[in-house]
């Protein structure tokens, strides 16, 4: 006997028999006796049990006829085998007993089949009918197996679904979503007189009752309002706005769930249309003006105003300095339809998160600063252990704000100003405390690595070739970022070193050269400060490199930009004879000194990333050991007002920087500390004056970026050491990804693309670093990711297998005319995918 219902049941039983061998078919209402009667018996098997073909399986067939003893005896010849032959036990009029069944062993060892006639019938009838009509077909209490067979045999005529003829195949909610999203089907629905069936479907699935005479456009509007308001209302705690009272509500839990599923389907499959619909209903019902506590909004942002209201709520929490609560709102609510489809909204939520992270770090560190002893070593160790995280959070926030295409919203702008002032206050407290501790300790800190010891204690002891990176103005917290980007390297370590004073480039860079540990001083040279090692005065880079090569003839130096732009082969040839390779970078200090701050903030992240790229590039030409350090750090905070500056001390001025005066005589400002060369260990007659806090001298240069002083941020420099043995010259990509949706021209700093892992066999997420490259240098990276984990410090995304992920890329440097999006393997920089060159035309 062949008909759809029989075939459906046979297919299920066939699968169960193949998987479990024994199937217990419970039929408490005797509904499936006709199915058993339809089976073709083909002889007998063990114990003279009849055999029947069920789909592709030949099975023994046993039937309960009132005696459990007789049935169990009849089954013994089959089930006593170690691997029973297929056996179907039909139990009419019997409901499964989970506790005391005579055949409990078979229940446990085999499979139990407990079908429901109406459920099976609905699934098969959906091939031709919609749920609205199916509800009517299955309504009679006396519905039987044969009734369902007859319903399935109907062809054409009034019982065939007219709605499906117009809207196509699919589940009921999919058909409804197609109709709700567009008016394109209305004419065909009217011509075929399918409106009554459609309205029955809406009533059956959603509980929405419509007058059969309602025109389709009006019905659509009523249905959309019912669906979206219903979802919003079900997700809201407390009483809904009064304007929603005119919209009916679903009566049952099932209808509410279908309604939510339908709203989600509209957002997922008809995104642009959904936005128009939701915005129209939001305006019609005055929802944006409704007095709704943001805490009452649920986890689904049905309407646009919800996302904006919640972001404003998070900003208000930040203004109240309730950073943990604000962060909870961000983590729970920053993802929604409205954010996921608008990188600008995602950027606003991200700045909110970064403000909260910085605020939380400030609240953690300030009490610790207040309790720190007068021992300067304790200050340095505390800063290098955890305090630096506040500065790292501050840099991440300022870099993000500098890269945004739009300014933070009003409330976020206020929160940003507040957290900047709080960070400034923390820096002031740190600077005063550390300078006081240094002065009381006589300007000497035993037990700490000094900058002049870095070459003798970190570079010279290395066997084999070593690369020494001298990165101007690399702060300690940036060294921590570099550590993250070099994760996986051997012997990876970050320690603090105390910079030579004053913390300016001519002093700090010279202090990192060979011989500095034995003889180092700061002297007057041609009306400026210069460093001296032994008899050599080193006022600039030329003299410093000459000194290096005189003491280490096997040393060579190269600029970081040149290193990144050159091919591996050309760099290998250029540095072939060098045991010590010095890599120089002045990007941070160069821009910080002359720029208003915006560009410097934008590129700082790329400098750290480019150092990591350069390390891996040198590893490919056989250099295994690396030291990365800096001449000094820097202060980079909110712009100083002129009333926060100090007048020049007068006297005989030799050199003047924002955070340091050098000379003889003059007056010591109340906000300053005077220290002699002798106290600093320099055999000269110079005096130095440093601000105690964050004040700056009246001189040229930017008011936000400065160095030269004695704060922790300026005077504690990172020393990163690591080894990378045996990195191949040409990294090979082991996996591949595809990049989709890149724009042909960049007109904004922020743009989106899609990335998907192309490995069909992958079972685990694939780590991919997504960067923007120009002339071998990183000029941007992934800043936002939807549906994937993003490490913002490295730009690394974990791609789920075979799933497209939307990425927001951030261009940080705009001096290049063309860039490429490159997907790299994080550990080796192997290229997994890349785009063609993309023109950069910002502001078009």
C-alpha positions in Angstrom: 0.0 0.0 0.0 1.5 3.3 -1.1 0.4 6.7 0.0 2.2 9.6 1.7 1.2 8.8 5.3 2.2 5.1 5.0 5.5 6.1 3.4 6.2 8.7 6.1 5.6 6.2 8.9 7.5 3.4 7.1 10.5 5.7 6.6 10.7 6.5 10.3 10.4 2.8 11.3 13.0 1.8 8.7 15.5 4.2 10.3 14.8 3.1 13.8 15.0 -0.6 12.9 18.4 -0.1 11.2 19.7 1.9 14.1 18.3 -0.1 17.1 17.1 -3.5 15.6 14.1 -3.7 18.0 11.3 -1.1 17.9 8.4 -1.0 20.3 5.4 0.6 18.5 3.0 2.0 21.1 -0.5 2.9 19.8 -2.8 3.6 22.8 -5.7 4.8 20.7 -5.6 2.1 18.0 -5.0 4.8 15.4 -2.3 3.0 13.4 -3.9 -0.5 13.1 -4.6 0.3 9.4 -0.9 0.9 8.8 0.0 -2.5 10.2 -2.7 -4.0 8.0 -1.2 -2.4 5.0 2.2 -4.1 5.5 3.0 -6.9 3.0 3.8 -10.1 4.9 6.5 -12.2 3.2 6.7 -15.5 5.0 7.8 -16.3 8.6 11.0 -16.0 10.5 12.3 -17.1 13.9 9.6 -18.5 16.3 7.2 -18.6 13.3 6.8 -14.8 13.6 5.6 -13.2 10.4 8.0 -11.1 8.4 7.1 -7.9 6.6 8.9 -5.3 4.5 9.0 -1.9 6.0 10.5 0.5 3.4 13.9 -1.2 2.7 14.0 -3.4 5.9 12.8 -7.0 6.2 11.6 -7.2 9.8 9.9 -9.7 12.2 6.4 -8.5 13.1 4.9 -9.2 16.5 1.6 -7.9 17.9 0.2 -7.6 21.5 -3.1 -9.5 21.7 -3.9 -9.2 25.4 -1.3 -11.6 27.0 2.1 -10.2 27.9 3.3 -13.7 28.7 2.5 -15.0 25.3 4.0 -12.0 23.6 7.3 -12.2 25.6 7.5 -16.0 24.8 7.0 -15.3 21.1 9.8 -12.7 21.1 12.4 -14.9 22.8 13.7 -16.6 19.6 14.6 -13.2 18.1 15.8 -11.2 21.1 17.9 -14.0 22.6 20.5 -13.5 19.9 23.6 -11.3 20.6 22.6 -9.2 17.6 18.8 -9.5 17.1 17.3 -9.5 13.7 15.0 -6.5 13.0 11.9 -6.8 15.1 8.8 -4.5 15.2 6.5 -5.1 18.2 3.1 -3.5 17.7 1.2 -2.6 20.9 -2.3 -1.5 20.1 -4.3 0.0 23.1 -1.1 0.2 25.2 0.6 3.4 26.5 4.2 3.1 27.4 4.9 2.3 31.1 8.2 3.9 32.1 8.5 2.1 35.5 7.0 -1.4 35.5 6.7 -2.6 31.9 7.0 -6.4 31.3 9.1 -5.6 28.3 11.2 -3.0 30.0 14.4 -4.6 28.7 13.3 -4.2 25.1 12.2 -0.6 25.8 15.6 0.2 27.1 17.7 -1.8 24.6 15.7 -0.9 21.5 13.7 2.1 20.4 10.2 3.2 21.4 8.0 4.6 18.7 5.0 6.7 19.9 3.6 8.6 16.9 0.8 11.1 17.0 -1.6 10.9 14.1 -2.4 14.6 14.0 1.2 15.6 14.1 2.1 13.2 11.3 -0.9 14.3 9.3 0.0 18.0 9.7 3.5 17.5 8.5 2.4 15.7 5.4 -0.5 18.0 4.6 1.8 21.0 4.7 3.1 19.8 1.4 -0.1 21.1 -0.2 -2.0 23.1 2.3 -1.4 26.0 4.8 -1.9 25.7 8.5 -5.0 27.7 8.5 -6.8 25.1 6.3 -5.1 22.2 7.9 -6.5 23.2 11.3 -10.0 22.8 9.8 -9.2 19.4 8.2 -7.8 18.0 11.5 -10.4 19.5 13.8 -12.9 16.5 14.0 -12.5 14.5 17.1 -13.2 11.4 15.1 -10.3 11.9 12.7 -8.9 8.5 11.7 -6.0 7.1 9.8 -8.1 6.6 6.7 -9.4 10.2 6.9 -5.9 11.5 6.7 -5.2 9.2 3.8 -8.2 10.6 1.9 -7.1 14.2 2.7 -3.7 13.6 1.3 -5.2 12.1 -1.9 -7.1 15.3 -2.7 -5.8 17.0 -5.8 -6.8 20.5 -7.1 -10.2 21.9 -6.3 -11.0 24.1 -3.3 -8.8 22.1 -0.9 -5.5 22.9 -2.7 -3.7 25.8 -1.1 -4.1 28.9 -3.2 -1.7 30.8 -0.8 1.0 28.3 -1.7 0.4 28.7 -5.4 1.1 32.4 -5.0 3.7 32.6 -2.1 5.5 29.4 -2.9 6.6 26.5 -0.6 7.8 26.7 2.9 6.6 26.7 6.5 3.7 28.9 7.4 5.8 31.6 9.1 8.0 31.8 6.0 4.9 32.3 3.8 3.5 35.0 6.1 6.9 36.8 6.2 7.0 36.9 2.4 3.6 38.5 2.3 4.3 40.9 5.1 7.6 42.1 3.5 6.2 43.2 0.1 3.0 44.1 -1.7 4.2 42.3 -4.8 2.0 39.2 -4.2 -1.2 41.1 -3.5 -2.6 41.2 -7.0 -2.1 37.5 -7.5 -3.6 36.7 -4.1 -6.7 38.8 -5.1 -7.0 37.3 -8.5 -7.0 33.8 -7.1 -9.3 34.8 -4.2 -6.7 33.5 -1.7 -7.2 36.3 0.9 -9.6 34.2 3.0 -7.2 31.3 3.2 -4.3 33.7 4.1 -6.4 35.3 6.9 -7.3 31.8 8.2 -3.5 31.1 8.3 -2.9 34.3 10.3 -5.6 33.3 12.7 -4.4 29.7 13.0 -0.7 30.5 13.5 -0.7 33.9 15.3 -4.1 34.3 16.8 -4.9 37.4 14.7 -8.5 37.6 13.5 -9.2 39.7 10.4 -12.5 40.5 8.7 -12.5 38.4 5.4 -13.5 41.6 3.6 -10.4 43.5 4.8 -8.2 44.7 1.8 -4.8 43.1 1.6 -2.8 46.4 2.2 -4.8 47.1 5.3 -4.5 43.5 6.5 -0.8 43.7 6.0 -0.5 46.8 8.1 -2.7 45.3 10.9 -0.6 42.1 10.8 2.7 44.0 10.9 1.5 46.1 13.8 0.3 43.0 15.6 3.6 41.1 15.1 6.0 43.9 16.0 4.0 45.3 18.9 3.4 41.8 20.1 7.1 41.1 20.2 7.9 44.4 21.8 5.2 43.9 24.4 6.2 40.4 25.2 9.8 41.5 25.8 8.9 44.5 28.0 8.6 44.2 31.7 5.8 46.1 33.4 2.9 47.9 31.7 3.3 48.8 28.0 2.7 52.4 26.8 -1.0 53.4 26.5 -0.7 53.9 22.8 -0.4 50.1 22.4 -3.8 49.3 23.9 -5.4 49.5 20.4 -3.3 46.6 19.2 -4.6 43.1 20.1 -2.3 40.6 21.8 -1.9 36.8 21.1 -3.7 34.6 23.6 -1.4 31.6 23.9 2.3 30.9 24.6 2.6 29.1 21.2 1.2 32.1 19.4 3.6 34.4 21.2 6.5 32.3 20.3 5.5 32.0 16.6 5.0 35.8 16.6 8.6 36.3 17.9 9.9 33.8 15.4 8.1 35.6 12.6 9.6 39.0 13.7 13.1 37.5 13.7 12.5 36.0 10.3 11.5 39.4 9.0 14.7 40.9 10.4 16.9 38.1 9.1 15.5 37.7 5.6 14.0 41.2 4.8 16.4 43.5 6.7 16.0 46.7 4.7 12.2 46.4 4.5 12.0 45.6 8.2 13.8 48.8 9.1 11.2 50.8 7.1 8.3 48.9 8.7 9.6 49.3 12.2 10.5 52.9 11.8 7.0 53.7 10.4 5.3 51.9 13.3 7.5 53.5 15.9 6.5 56.9 14.6 2.8 56.0 14.3 2.7 54.8 17.9 4.9 57.6 19.3 7.1 55.0 20.9 10.2 57.1 20.9 8.4 59.7 23.1 7.0 57.1 25.5 8.1 57.3 29.1 9.8 53.8 29.3 12.5 53.1 31.8 15.4 51.6 29.8 15.8 48.9 32.4 12.4 47.6 31.5 13.3 47.0 27.8 13.9 43.4 27.1 16.7 41.7 25.2 15.2 42.2 21.7 15.3 45.6 20.1 12.2 45.5 18.0 12.3 49.2 17.4 15.1 51.6 16.7 14.4 53.8 19.7 15.2 50.9 22.1 18.8 50.7 21.0 19.3 54.4 21.3 17.5 54.6 24.6 19.7 51.8 26.0 22.9 53.5 24.8 21.8 56.7 26.4 21.1 54.8 29.6 24.6 53.3 29.5 26.0 56.8 29.0 24.0 58.1 32.0 25.5 55.3 34.1 28.9 56.4 33.1 28.2 60.0 34.0 27.2 58.6 37.5 30.5 56.7 37.5 28.7 53.4 37.7 31.1 51.9 35.2 30.5 48.2 36.1 26.8 48.6 35.5 27.3 50.5 32.2 29.6 47.7 31.1 27.0 45.1 31.9 24.5 47.1 29.7 27.0 47.2 26.9 27.9 43.5 27.1 24.2 42.5 27.2 22.7 44.9 24.8 25.2 46.3 22.3 24.2 43.6 19.8 20.9 44.1 18.1 19.4 44.3 14.6 20.0 48.1 14.5 23.6 47.8 15.6 24.5 44.8 13.5 23.3 46.6 10.3 25.0 49.9 11.0 28.7 50.2 11.7 28.2 53.8 12.9 25.9 52.5 15.7 28.4 49.7 16.5 31.1 52.4 16.8 29.0 54.3 19.3 28.5 51.2 21.5 32.2 50.5 21.2 33.2 54.0 22.5 30.7 53.4 25.3 32.4 50.1 26.2 35.9 51.7 26.1 34.8 54.6 28.4 33.4 52.0 30.8 36.6 50.0 30.7 38.8 53.0 31.3 36.5 54.2 34.1 36.7 50.8 35.8 40.5 50.8 35.6 40.7 54.2 37.1 38.4 53.2 40.0 40.6 50.1 40.6 44.0 51.9 40.5 43.3 55.2 42.3 42.9 53.6 45.8 46.1 51.6 45.2 48.1 54.8 44.3 46.9 56.5 47.5 48.2 53.6 49.6 51.6 53.2 47.9 54.7 53.7 50.1 57.5 56.3 49.5 59.8 53.6 47.9 60.2 54.5 44.2 60.9 50.8 43.4 57.4 49.9 44.8 55.9 52.6 42.5 57.6 51.2 39.4 56.8 47.6 40.2 53.1 48.4 40.9 52.9 50.3 37.7 54.5 47.6 35.7 52.3 44.9 37.3 48.9 46.4 36.8 48.6 50.1 37.0 49.6 50.5 33.4 46.3 48.9 32.4 44.6 52.2 33.0 46.9 53.9 30.5 46.4 51.1 28.0 42.6 51.5 28.3 43.0 55.3 27.9 45.0 54.8 24.7 42.5 52.3 23.3 39.7 54.8 23.9 41.5 57.8 22.4 42.6 55.8 19.4 39.0 54.6 18.8 37.6 58.1 19.1 40.2 59.5 16.7 39.2 56.9 14.1 35.5 57.3 14.3 33.8 58.8 11.2 31.2 60.5 13.5 31.6 62.2 16.9 30.4 60.3 20.0 26.7 61.2 20.7 26.0 64.0 23.2 25.6 61.9 26.3 28.7 59.8 25.4 30.6 63.0 24.7 29.9 64.1 28.3 30.9 60.7 29.7 34.1 60.9 27.6 34.9 64.3 29.1 34.3 63.0 32.6 36.5 59.9 32.2 39.2 62.0 30.6 39.3 64.3 33.6 39.3 61.3 35.9 42.2 59.8 34.1 44.0 63.1 34.2 43.5 63.2 38.0 44.9 59.7 38.3 48.0 60.7 36.2 48.4 63.8 38.5 48.4 61.6 41.6 50.8 59.1 40.1 53.2 61.9 39.0 53.2 63.7 42.4 53.7 60.4 44.3 56.4 59.0 42.1 58.4 62.3 41.9 58.2 62.7 45.7 59.4 59.1 46.2 62.3 59.6 43.7 63.4 62.8 45.4 63.3 61.2 48.9 65.3 58.3 47.6 68.0 60.6 46.3 67.1 59.9 42.7 68.5 56.4 42.8 66.4 53.2 42.7 68.5 50.1 43.6 67.2 46.7 42.4 65.6 48.0 39.2 66.9 47.5 35.7 68.2 50.9 34.5 68.1 52.0 30.9 71.9 52.1 30.7 72.1 48.4 31.6 69.8 47.2 28.8 72.6 46.6 26.3 75.1 45.0 28.6 72.5 42.8 30.5 70.0 42.0 27.7 71.7 42.4 24.3 75.4 41.4 24.9 74.7 38.0 26.6 72.6 36.8 23.7 74.4 34.2 21.6 74.0 34.4 17.9 72.3 37.1 16.0 70.1 39.6 17.8 67.8 42.4 16.7 67.5 45.5 19.0 64.4 47.6 18.3 64.7 51.2 19.5 61.1 52.5 19.3 61.0 56.2 20.2 58.3 57.0 22.8 57.1 53.4 23.2 55.3 53.4 26.6 55.4 50.5 28.9 51.7 49.8 28.3 52.4 49.6 24.6 55.1 47.0 25.3 52.3 45.0 27.0 50.3 45.3 23.7 53.3 44.1 21.8 53.6 41.1 24.1 50.0 40.2 23.2 50.8 40.4 19.5 53.9 38.2 19.8 52.1 35.5 21.9 53.4 32.1 21.1 57.1 33.1 20.8 59.6 31.5 23.0 61.0 33.1 26.2 58.6 36.0 25.8 59.1 38.5 28.6 58.3 42.1 29.5 60.2 43.9 32.3 60.3 47.6 33.2 63.5 49.7 33.0 63.9 53.1 34.6 64.8 55.6 31.9 67.8 58.0 32.2 66.7 61.5 33.1 65.7 63.8 31.5 63.4 61.5 29.4 64.2 63.0 26.0 65.4 61.3 22.9 69.1 62.3 22.9 69.5 61.0 26.4 67.3 57.9 26.2 68.6 56.6 22.9 72.2 57.0 23.9 71.5 55.2 27.2 70.6 52.1 25.2 74.0 51.9 23.5 77.0 49.7 24.4 79.3 51.3 27.0 76.4 53.2 28.7 76.5 50.9 31.8 80.1 51.8 32.5 80.2 55.5 31.7 77.1 57.7 31.0 76.4 61.3 31.5 74.4 64.2 30.2 76.3 67.3 29.1 75.9 70.6 27.4 76.8 70.5 23.8 76.3 73.4 21.4 73.7 75.0 23.6 71.7 71.8 23.9 71.7 68.7 26.0 73.6 65.7 24.7 74.6 62.3 26.1 78.2 61.2 26.6 79.5 57.7 26.8 83.2 57.6 27.7 84.8 60.4 25.6 82.1 60.3 22.9 79.5 63.1 22.9 76.3 61.8 21.1 73.9 64.7 20.3 72.1 62.9 17.4 71.3 59.7 15.6 74.4 59.9 13.3 76.7 60.1 16.2 74.9 57.4 18.1 75.1 54.9 15.2 78.8 55.8 14.6 79.4 55.0 18.3 77.5 51.7 18.1 79.4 50.5 15.0 82.8 51.6 16.5 82.2 49.3 19.5 80.3 46.6 17.6 81.6 46.5 14.1 79.2 43.6 13.3 76.2 45.9 13.9 73.9 47.4 11.2 70.9 49.6 11.6 67.7 50.0 9.5 64.6 52.1 9.8 61.4 50.3 10.6 59.6 51.5 7.5 62.4 50.4 5.3 62.4 47.0 6.9 58.7 46.5 6.4 58.7 47.8 2.8 61.6 45.7 1.6 61.3 42.1 0.4 62.6 39.3 2.6 65.4 38.6 0.1 66.6 42.3 -0.1 66.5 42.6 3.7 68.5 39.4 4.1 71.1 40.6 1.6 71.4 44.0 3.3 71.7 42.6 6.8 73.7 39.5 5.9 76.8 40.2 7.9 75.2 41.8 10.9 75.2 40.0 14.3 73.4 42.9 15.9 70.6 44.5 13.9 69.3 47.8 15.3 65.8 48.7 14.1 64.9 52.4 14.5 61.4 53.9 14.7 60.4 57.5 15.4 56.8 57.4 14.3 55.2 58.0 17.7 57.5 60.8 18.9 57.7 62.4 15.5 54.0 62.8 15.1 53.3 63.5 18.7 55.7 66.4 18.7 54.3 68.2 15.6 50.7 66.9 15.3 47.7 68.2 17.2 47.3 64.7 18.7 44.6 63.2 16.4 47.0 61.6 13.9 49.4 60.4 16.6 46.5 58.7 18.4 45.5 57.0 15.2 48.8 55.5 14.3 50.0 54.4 17.8 48.3 51.0 17.4 49.8 50.5 14.0 53.3 51.2 15.3 53.0 48.3 17.8 51.6 46.0 15.1 54.3 47.0 12.7 57.0 46.2 15.2 55.5 42.7 15.6 55.4 42.3 11.8 59.1 43.4 11.6 60.1 40.9 14.3 58.5 38.0 12.3 60.1 39.3 9.1 63.6 39.3 10.7 63.0 35.9 12.0 62.6 34.7 8.5 66.2 35.7 7.6 67.6 33.7 10.5 67.6 36.2 13.5 66.3 34.3 16.5 66.7 36.7 19.4 64.9 40.0 19.8 64.9 42.9 22.3 62.4 45.7 22.0 62.7 48.8 24.1 62.4 52.6 24.1 64.2 55.8 24.8 61.3 57.2 26.9 57.6 57.0 27.3 55.2 59.9 27.1 52.2 61.6 28.6 49.2 61.9 26.2 46.2 63.3 27.9 43.6 65.9 27.5 44.9 69.2 26.1 46.4 71.5 28.8 45.1 75.0 29.2 47.6 77.8 29.3 47.0 78.4 33.0 48.4 74.9 33.6 51.8 75.9 32.2 54.9 77.0 34.2 57.0 80.0 33.4 60.6 79.5 32.5 62.9 79.5 35.5 65.2 82.2 34.1 68.9 82.0 34.7 71.2 80.4 32.2 69.0 78.1 30.1 70.8 75.4 28.2 67.8 73.4 27.0 64.0 73.5 27.5 61.4 70.9 26.8 57.8 70.7 27.8 58.6 68.6 30.9 62.2 69.5 31.6 64.4 72.6 32.0 68.2 72.3 32.0 70.6 75.1 32.8 72.1 77.0 35.7 70.6 79.3 38.3 67.1 80.7 37.9 64.0 80.3 40.1 62.5 76.9 40.9 58.7 77.1 40.3 56.4 76.0 43.1 55.2 73.2 40.9 58.7 72.0 40.1 61.6 70.0 41.5 65.2 71.0 41.1 67.9 68.3 40.9 71.6 68.7 40.2 73.6 66.7 37.7 75.6 65.3 40.6 72.4 63.9 42.2 71.6 62.1 38.9 75.1 60.8 38.7 76.3 63.1 35.9 79.7 64.9 36.4 78.7 68.4 35.2 77.4 71.6 36.7 74.0 71.5 35.2 70.7 71.7 37.1 67.4 70.2 36.0 63.9 71.2 36.9 61.0 68.8 36.4 57.3 69.4 37.1 56.1 67.5 40.1 52.8 66.7 38.5 51.6 67.2 34.9 52.4 70.9 34.4 54.4 71.9 31.4 56.8 74.7 30.7 55.8 77.5 28.3 57.7 76.4 25.2 56.9 75.1 21.7 55.2 71.8 21.0 51.8 70.2 21.6 50.0 70.7 24.8 48.6 67.2 25.0 51.6 65.1 24.0 54.8 65.6 25.9 57.7 63.9 27.7 61.0 64.7 29.4 59.7 64.5 32.9 59.7 62.0 35.7 56.2 60.5 35.7 55.8 56.8 35.5 54.4 57.0 32.0 57.6 58.9 30.8 60.3 57.2 32.9 59.3 53.5 33.0 60.1 52.0 29.6 59.4 48.5 28.4 62.0 45.9 27.7 60.5 43.0 25.7 62.7 40.0 25.0 61.8 36.9 23.0 63.1 34.2 20.7 61.7 32.9 17.4 63.8 29.9 16.2 63.4 28.4 12.8 60.7 30.5 11.1 60.5 29.6 7.4 61.5 32.3 4.9 58.2 32.0 3.0 55.2 31.4 5.3 52.8 28.9 3.8 49.1 29.3 4.4 47.6 26.1 5.8 44.0 27.3 5.7 42.2 29.7 3.5 39.5 32.2 3.9 37.4 34.3 1.5 36.9 38.1 1.7 33.6 39.4 0.3 31.9 42.7 0.0 35.0 45.0 0.1 34.3 48.5 -1.4 36.3 49.4 -4.5 37.0 52.9 -3.0 37.4 53.9 0.6 35.5 57.1 1.3 35.3 56.6 5.0 37.7 55.4 7.6 35.3 52.7 8.6 33.9 50.1 6.2 32.5 46.6 6.3 33.2 43.3 4.7 32.4 39.6 5.2 34.9 36.9 6.0 34.3 33.1 5.9 36.6 30.1 6.5 36.9 28.2 3.3 38.1 24.9 5.0 35.2 22.5 4.5 36.7 20.0 7.0 37.3 22.5 9.8 35.6 21.8 13.1 37.2 24.5 15.3 37.2 28.3 14.9 40.0 29.6 12.7 42.1 32.5 14.1 42.7 35.1 11.4 44.3 38.5 11.7 42.6 41.1 9.4 44.7 44.1 8.6 44.9 46.9 6.0 48.4 47.0 4.4 50.0 49.7 2.3 53.6 49.4 1.1 54.2 46.5 3.5 53.1 48.5 6.6 49.9 48.1 8.6 47.7 51.1 8.2 44.5 49.7 9.8 42.9 46.6 11.2 39.6 44.9 12.2 38.0 47.0 14.9 34.5 45.4 15.1 33.1 41.9 14.5 29.6 40.4 14.4 29.0 36.8 15.4 32.7 36.2 16.1 35.2 36.7 18.8 37.6 39.7 18.1 40.8 40.4 19.9 41.0 44.2 19.5 44.7 44.3 20.6 45.8 42.2 17.7 43.0 42.5 15.2 42.6 38.7 15.3 39.1 37.2 14.6 38.1 33.6 15.4 36.0 32.5 12.4 33.4 29.8 13.1 33.7 27.0 10.5 31.8 27.7 7.3 30.0 30.7 8.6 30.2 34.2 7.2 31.2 36.9 9.7 30.7 40.6 9.3 33.8 42.7 10.1 34.2 46.4 10.6 37.6 47.5 9.3 39.2 50.8 10.6 41.7 52.7 8.5 44.1 54.5 10.8 46.6 56.1 8.4 45.4 57.9 5.4 48.7 59.1 3.8 48.7 56.2 1.4 46.7 56.3 -1.8 46.0 52.5 -2.0 45.5 49.8 0.6 44.7 46.1 0.6 42.7 44.0 3.1 44.8 41.0 4.1 43.8 38.0 6.1 46.9 36.5 7.8 47.7 33.5 10.0 48.6 35.3 13.3 51.7 33.4 14.3 53.5 33.6 10.9 51.9 36.4 8.9 51.1 33.8 6.2 48.6 35.3 3.8 45.3 33.4 3.8 43.5 35.8 1.5 43.8 39.4 0.2 41.9 41.9 -1.9 43.1 43.8 -4.9 44.3 47.4 -4.3 41.6 49.7 -2.9 41.8 53.4 -3.7 41.6 55.7 -0.7 39.6 58.8 -1.3 38.4 60.0 2.1 35.8 62.8 2.2 34.3 62.1 -1.2 
